[in-house]
Amino acid sequence: MKHDKKNIMVILSSPSGVGKTTITKKIQQKYQSFKLSVSHTTRTPRSNEVDGIDYHFISSEEFKKLIKKNEFYEYAKIFDNFYGTLKKKVDEIIVSSDIIFDIDWQGTKQLSKFNNLNLIKIFLIPDSKDELKKRLINRNQNTSVEIKRRFDSFEEDVKHWNDYDYIIINKNLENCFKQIENIISLEKRKAFTTAQIIQ
Ligand code: 5GP
């Protein structure tokens, strides 16, 4: 992949319900340079989701075809649905922008195998399991069965914290965002310096 080495790729992962989507949106609002990697998924859209903006919603058949054609940088089966990141989209964006990925630990592991990507891996965790449960219930996006499944996957998700560069506890949204801003400015500076040395 040919890209401007000054551009960075930030992965945000977390157990479901920690506030990743809100933070991803805040990053995009604050930094014009960041574009979201819009994943493909076989999941049904939620009432507030728009095709092409939140996800590209496709059928299982279409998804399997893309797997066969080796079109994904990474993909994973999560809660019975497939989610994946298309190579073509990422390669287009990184030429001129930074990218933010909202993907799970399985996708992070797969993307990490590509040594030429400027990846910054951030893992968000809740300050307590009780808080997580409250958030999953209060956000009103899932059925009680789905909430239980997402809550139960917490233990498995946090086992993978060690694969990440930064771990942030999201106790307070503003503090959490501030820490992410600090990470971004540090990593942008590093990427800029490295790109100049390579030139
Ligand atoms: P949700 O169904 O709540 O939108 O997402 C469920 C999980 O799938 C989240 O942890 C989210 O980060 C993850 N996810 C979304 N898109 C992708 C993707 O393209 N690849 C991988 N590996 N995970 C994804």
Residues whose N, C-alpha, C, O or C-beta is under 5 A from the ligand:
A	BS01	5GP	S14 S39 H40 Y75 A76 I78 Y83 G84 T85 D102 I103 D104 Q106 G107
